[in-house]
Amino acid sequence: MDKLQNKLLKVPYVHCVFTLPHQLNGLAKSNPSLIYSMILKASWMTVQQVMKRINAKAGMSLVLHTFGSDLKYHIHVHALVTFGGLDQNGKWVFPLDKYKIARYREMCSGFKRAFLELLKKEYESGHINYHETFEQVEKDVKRLRWIVHSTHPTIDPQLITNYLGRYINRIAVSKQRIKLLQDSKEVILLYNDYKNQQKDQPPPKAIRHLDPLVAIDQILTHVLPRHFQKSRHVGLHKASNKLKQKASEALLNNVKIIRTVFQIITHLLGMEKMKCIKCNSELFDVTKIYACKEYAQQFINKVNKSPPIRKEILPDDCGVL
């Protein structure tokens, strides 16, 4: 949570959900690593295109999910997007609309266009392993509206970090929601029924009955490819972004937990501030002491090495030449 909070700025944020059409589920199962990376890249490209209108650089934190509450294959990305961005002078620029970064249809069409552009490049490069051509895949989804849900901006940092923090390490299903019935030899799954949810009300609970083998197959479907990074920080949230250095201190969200803890302990224990032993001054000069590799190396070389690996010695009369 602290690492995530360090990424965020003291600016309003919006929560966006980029959803891939179910018609592309077969393509995603055949090329999981490529398709998962493409939906993350396409989400960022959509926001970048919107921010070009105000000539600003936004920040974005993304988390990939391949599952819904009922364990069905549902590829989508949860993203926290800054409400605006920094220009080249380090000044914060807000979107033209007061309640959203772009219109709903503009976000949906921009996301579809960005993903299909990436998909076409991968097809032309020969990286896609699928029985349908790009033209056939494009024909199935081009007339569809790709869903991009976006909320109103909020500036509450605690609400933001708590919301996205639940999604970063979330698994497909917890032990409390799934159970094997020994009598009927079936698996029951407790899930949120969003289709029957009433406005301003929590979603009702529903039960899904599954064959044990089907349940195992659906759980394994949501295992991500090896070494795949499902949460990413781009734009101003990227560690190597230099534009963030031009921002004023009022926009930065530096978490100084250690200093705060020491201040609380010092106050509770009634301890005095640190003073110089000789002059009792509270002012100190901070000097950086850099590591000396040569100094450390002269001790490392003298350290005794580990004993050699013992090899099995065969007796002379074992019959081996």
Contacts in CASP RR format, 6 or more apart in sequence:
PFRMAT RR
TARGET T0000
AUTHOR 0000-0000-0000
METHOD contacts of the structure
MODEL  1
MDKLQNKLLKVPYVHCVFTLPHQLNGLAKSNPSLIYSMILKASWMTVQQV
MKRINAKAGMSLVLHTFGSDLKYHIHVHALVTFGGLDQNGKWVFPLDKYK
IARYREMCSGFKRAFLELLKKEYESGHINYHETFEQVEKDVKRLRWIVHS
THPTIDPQLITNYLGRYINRIAVSKQRIKLLQDSKEVILLYNDYKNQQKD
QPPPKAIRHLDPLVAIDQILTHVLPRHFQKSRHVGLHKASNKLKQKASEA
LLNNVKIIRTVFQIITHLLGMEKMKCIKCNSELFDVTKIYACKEYAQQFI
NKVNKSPPIRKEILPDDCGVL
1 161 0 8 1.000
1 165 0 8 1.000
2 255 0 8 1.000
2 257 0 8 1.000
4 61 0 8 1.000
4 161 0 8 1.000
4 164 0 8 1.000
4 165 0 8 1.000
4 168 0 8 1.000
5 157 0 8 1.000
5 161 0 8 1.000
5 253 0 8 1.000
5 255 0 8 1.000
6 253 0 8 1.000
6 254 0 8 1.000
6 255 0 8 1.000
7 61 0 8 1.000
7 233 0 8 1.000
7 237 0 8 1.000
8 61 0 8 1.000
8 80 0 8 1.000
8 157 0 8 1.000
8 160 0 8 1.000
8 161 0 8 1.000
8 237 0 8 1.000
8 253 0 8 1.000
9 59 0 8 1.000
9 82 0 8 1.000
9 236 0 8 1.000
9 247 0 8 1.000
9 251 0 8 1.000
9 252 0 8 1.000
9 253 0 8 1.000
10 155 0 8 1.000
10 157 0 8 1.000
10 250 0 8 1.000
10 251 0 8 1.000
10 252 0 8 1.000
10 253 0 8 1.000
11 82 0 8 1.000
11 83 0 8 1.000
11 84 0 8 1.000
11 85 0 8 1.000
11 92 0 8 1.000
11 155 0 8 1.000
11 251 0 8 1.000
12 82 0 8 1.000
12 83 0 8 1.000
12 153 0 8 1.000
12 154 0 8 1.000
12 155 0 8 1.000
13 80 0 8 1.000
13 81 0 8 1.000
13 82 0 8 1.000
13 83 0 8 1.000
13 153 0 8 1.000
13 154 0 8 1.000
13 155 0 8 1.000
13 160 0 8 1.000
14 80 0 8 1.000
14 81 0 8 1.000
14 83 0 8 1.000
14 100 0 8 1.000
14 101 0 8 1.000
14 150 0 8 1.000
14 151 0 8 1.000
14 152 0 8 1.000
14 153 0 8 1.000
14 154 0 8 1.000
15 78 0 8 1.000
15 79 0 8 1.000
15 80 0 8 1.000
15 81 0 8 1.000
15 150 0 8 1.000
15 151 0 8 1.000
15 163 0 8 1.000
15 164 0 8 1.000
16 43 0 8 1.000
16 47 0 8 1.000
16 78 0 8 1.000
16 79 0 8 1.000
16 80 0 8 1.000
16 81 0 8 1.000
16 107 0 8 1.000
16 148 0 8 1.000
16 149 0 8 1.000
16 150 0 8 1.000
16 151 0 8 1.000
17 76 0 8 1.000
17 77 0 8 1.000
17 78 0 8 1.000
17 79 0 8 1.000
17 147 0 8 1.000
17 148 0 8 1.000
17 149 0 8 1.000
17 150 0 8 1.000
18 39 0 8 1.000
18 42 0 8 1.000
18 43 0 8 1.000
18 46 0 8 1.000
18 76 0 8 1.000
18 77 0 8 1.000
18 79 0 8 1.000
18 111 0 8 1.000
18 146 0 8 1.000
18 148 0 8 1.000
19 74 0 8 1.000
19 75 0 8 1.000
19 76 0 8 1.000
19 146 0 8 1.000
19 147 0 8 1.000
19 148 0 8 1.000
19 149 0 8 1.000
20 28 0 8 1.000
20 35 0 8 1.000
20 39 0 8 1.000
20 75 0 8 1.000
20 76 0 8 1.000
20 115 0 8 1.000
20 146 0 8 1.000
21 141 0 8 1.000
21 144 0 8 1.000
21 146 0 8 1.000
22 73 0 8 1.000
22 74 0 8 1.000
23 140 0 8 1.000
23 141 0 8 1.000
23 144 0 8 1.000
24 35 0 8 1.000
24 75 0 8 1.000
24 137 0 8 1.000
24 141 0 8 1.000
25 73 0 8 1.000
25 75 0 8 1.000
26 130 0 8 1.000
27 35 0 8 1.000
27 128 0 8 1.000
27 130 0 8 1.000
27 132 0 8 1.000
27 137 0 8 1.000
28 35 0 8 1.000
28 36 0 8 1.000
28 66 0 8 1.000
28 73 0 8 1.000
28 75 0 8 1.000
29 73 0 8 1.000
29 221 0 8 1.000
30 129 0 8 1.000
30 130 0 8 1.000
31 127 0 8 1.000
31 128 0 8 1.000
31 129 0 8 1.000
31 130 0 8 1.000
32 224 0 8 1.000
32 225 0 8 1.000
32 228 0 8 1.000
33 225 0 8 1.000
33 228 0 8 1.000
34 122 0 8 1.000
34 127 0 8 1.000
34 128 0 8 1.000
35 75 0 8 1.000
36 64 0 8 1.000
36 66 0 8 1.000
36 75 0 8 1.000
36 224 0 8 1.000
36 225 0 8 1.000
36 228 0 8 1.000
36 230 0 8 1.000
37 228 0 8 1.000
38 115 0 8 1.000
38 118 0 8 1.000
38 119 0 8 1.000
38 122 0 8 1.000
39 64 0 8 1.000
39 75 0 8 1.000
39 77 0 8 1.000
39 115 0 8 1.000
40 62 0 8 1.000
40 64 0 8 1.000
40 77 0 8 1.000
40 232 0 8 1.000
41 114 0 8 1.000
41 118 0 8 1.000
42 111 0 8 1.000
42 114 0 8 1.000
42 115 0 8 1.000
42 118 0 8 1.000
43 60 0 8 1.000
43 62 0 8 1.000
43 77 0 8 1.000
43 79 0 8 1.000
43 111 0 8 1.000
44 60 0 8 1.000
44 62 0 8 1.000
44 234 0 8 1.000
44 235 0 8 1.000
45 114 0 8 1.000
45 118 0 8 1.000
46 107 0 8 1.000
46 110 0 8 1.000
46 111 0 8 1.000
46 114 0 8 1.000
46 148 0 8 1.000
47 58 0 8 1.000
47 59 0 8 1.000
47 60 0 8 1.000
47 79 0 8 1.000
47 81 0 8 1.000
47 101 0 8 1.000
48 58 0 8 1.000
49 110 0 8 1.000
49 114 0 8 1.000
50 95 0 8 1.000
50 101 0 8 1.000
50 102 0 8 1.000
50 106 0 8 1.000
50 107 0 8 1.000
51 57 0 8 1.000
51 58 0 8 1.000
51 84 0 8 1.000
51 85 0 8 1.000
51 101 0 8 1.000
53 96 0 8 1.000
54 84 0 8 1.000
54 85 0 8 1.000
54 87 0 8 1.000
54 93 0 8 1.000
54 94 0 8 1.000
54 95 0 8 1.000
54 96 0 8 1.000
55 87 0 8 1.000
55 88 0 8 1.000
55 93 0 8 1.000
56 84 0 8 1.000
56 85 0 8 1.000
56 86 0 8 1.000
56 87 0 8 1.000
56 92 0 8 1.000
56 93 0 8 1.000
57 85 0 8 1.000
57 86 0 8 1.000
57 87 0 8 1.000
57 235 0 8 1.000
57 236 0 8 1.000
57 241 0 8 1.000
57 243 0 8 1.000
58 81 0 8 1.000
58 82 0 8 1.000
58 84 0 8 1.000
58 85 0 8 1.000
58 101 0 8 1.000
58 235 0 8 1.000
58 236 0 8 1.000
59 81 0 8 1.000
59 82 0 8 1.000
59 85 0 8 1.000
59 233 0 8 1.000
59 234 0 8 1.000
59 235 0 8 1.000
59 236 0 8 1.000
59 237 0 8 1.000
60 79 0 8 1.000
60 80 0 8 1.000
60 81 0 8 1.000
60 82 0 8 1.000
60 233 0 8 1.000
60 234 0 8 1.000
60 235 0 8 1.000
60 237 0 8 1.000
61 79 0 8 1.000
61 80 0 8 1.000
61 164 0 8 1.000
61 231 0 8 1.000
61 232 0 8 1.000
61 233 0 8 1.000
61 234 0 8 1.000
61 237 0 8 1.000
62 77 0 8 1.000
62 78 0 8 1.000
62 79 0 8 1.000
62 231 0 8 1.000
62 232 0 8 1.000
62 233 0 8 1.000
62 234 0 8 1.000
63 77 0 8 1.000
63 78 0 8 1.000
63 79 0 8 1.000
63 164 0 8 1.000
63 167 0 8 1.000
63 168 0 8 1.000
63 230 0 8 1.000
63 231 0 8 1.000
64 75 0 8 1.000
64 76 0 8 1.000
64 77 0 8 1.000
64 224 0 8 1.000
64 230 0 8 1.000
64 231 0 8 1.000
65 74 0 8 1.000
65 75 0 8 1.000
65 76 0 8 1.000
65 77 0 8 1.000
65 78 0 8 1.000
65 167 0 8 1.000
65 170 0 8 1.000
66 73 0 8 1.000
66 74 0 8 1.000
66 75 0 8 1.000
66 172 0 8 1.000
66 221 0 8 1.000
66 222 0 8 1.000
66 224 0 8 1.000
67 73 0 8 1.000
67 74 0 8 1.000
67 172 0 8 1.000
67 173 0 8 1.000
67 222 0 8 1.000
68 74 0 8 1.000
68 172 0 8 1.000
68 191 0 8 1.000
69 191 0 8 1.000
69 192 0 8 1.000
69 194 0 8 1.000
70 189 0 8 1.000
70 191 0 8 1.000
70 206 0 8 1.000
70 208 0 8 1.000
71 172 0 8 1.000
71 173 0 8 1.000
71 189 0 8 1.000
71 191 0 8 1.000
71 208 0 8 1.000
71 215 0 8 1.000
71 218 0 8 1.000
71 219 0 8 1.000
71 222 0 8 1.000
72 218 0 8 1.000
73 218 0 8 1.000
73 221 0 8 1.000
73 222 0 8 1.000
78 164 0 8 1.000
78 167 0 8 1.000
80 160 0 8 1.000
80 163 0 8 1.000
80 164 0 8 1.000
81 101 0 8 1.000
82 236 0 8 1.000
83 94 0 8 1.000
83 95 0 8 1.000
83 101 0 8 1.000
83 153 0 8 1.000
84 92 0 8 1.000
84 93 0 8 1.000
84 94 0 8 1.000
84 95 0 8 1.000
84 101 0 8 1.000
85 92 0 8 1.000
85 93 0 8 1.000
85 236 0 8 1.000
86 92 0 8 1.000
86 93 0 8 1.000
86 236 0 8 1.000
86 243 0 8 1.000
86 244 0 8 1.000
86 246 0 8 1.000
86 247 0 8 1.000
87 93 0 8 1.000
88 243 0 8 1.000
88 246 0 8 1.000
89 246 0 8 1.000
90 243 0 8 1.000
90 246 0 8 1.000
90 247 0 8 1.000
90 248 0 8 1.000
92 247 0 8 1.000
92 251 0 8 1.000
95 101 0 8 1.000
95 102 0 8 1.000
97 103 0 8 1.000
99 152 0 8 1.000
99 153 0 8 1.000
100 150 0 8 1.000
100 152 0 8 1.000
100 153 0 8 1.000
101 107 0 8 1.000
101 150 0 8 1.000
104 148 0 8 1.000
104 150 0 8 1.000
105 145 0 8 1.000
107 148 0 8 1.000
107 150 0 8 1.000
108 145 0 8 1.000
108 146 0 8 1.000
108 147 0 8 1.000
108 148 0 8 1.000
109 146 0 8 1.000
111 146 0 8 1.000
111 148 0 8 1.000
112 141 0 8 1.000
112 142 0 8 1.000
112 144 0 8 1.000
112 146 0 8 1.000
115 146 0 8 1.000
116 138 0 8 1.000
116 141 0 8 1.000
116 142 0 8 1.000
119 128 0 8 1.000
119 134 0 8 1.000
119 137 0 8 1.000
119 138 0 8 1.000
120 134 0 8 1.000
120 138 0 8 1.000
122 128 0 8 1.000
123 133 0 8 1.000
123 134 0 8 1.000
128 134 0 8 1.000
130 137 0 8 1.000
154 160 0 8 1.000
157 253 0 8 1.000
168 231 0 8 1.000
172 219 0 8 1.000
172 222 0 8 1.000
173 189 0 8 1.000
173 219 0 8 1.000
176 190 0 8 1.000
177 189 0 8 1.000
177 190 0 8 1.000
177 191 0 8 1.000
178 187 0 8 1.000
178 188 0 8 1.000
178 189 0 8 1.000
178 190 0 8 1.000
178 215 0 8 1.000
179 187 0 8 1.000
179 188 0 8 1.000
180 186 0 8 1.000
180 187 0 8 1.000
180 212 0 8 1.000
181 187 0 8 1.000
181 188 0 8 1.000
185 212 0 8 1.000
186 209 0 8 1.000
186 210 0 8 1.000
186 211 0 8 1.000
186 212 0 8 1.000
187 209 0 8 1.000
187 210 0 8 1.000
187 211 0 8 1.000
187 212 0 8 1.000
187 214 0 8 1.000
187 215 0 8 1.000
188 207 0 8 1.000
188 208 0 8 1.000
188 209 0 8 1.000
188 210 0 8 1.000
189 207 0 8 1.000
189 208 0 8 1.000
189 209 0 8 1.000
189 210 0 8 1.000
189 215 0 8 1.000
190 205 0 8 1.000
190 206 0 8 1.000
190 207 0 8 1.000
191 205 0 8 1.000
191 206 0 8 1.000
191 207 0 8 1.000
191 208 0 8 1.000
192 203 0 8 1.000
192 204 0 8 1.000
192 205 0 8 1.000
192 206 0 8 1.000
193 203 0 8 1.000
193 204 0 8 1.000
193 205 0 8 1.000
193 206 0 8 1.000
194 203 0 8 1.000
196 203 0 8 1.000
196 204 0 8 1.000
196 206 0 8 1.000
197 203 0 8 1.000
197 204 0 8 1.000
210 218 0 8 1.000
224 230 0 8 1.000
233 239 0 8 1.000
235 241 0 8 1.000
236 243 0 8 1.000
236 244 0 8 1.000
244 252 0 8 1.000
265 271 0 8 1.000
266 273 0 8 1.000
273 282 0 8 1.000
274 282 0 8 1.000
274 284 0 8 1.000
275 281 0 8 1.000
275 282 0 8 1.000
276 282 0 8 1.000
276 284 0 8 1.000
314 320 0 8 1.000
END
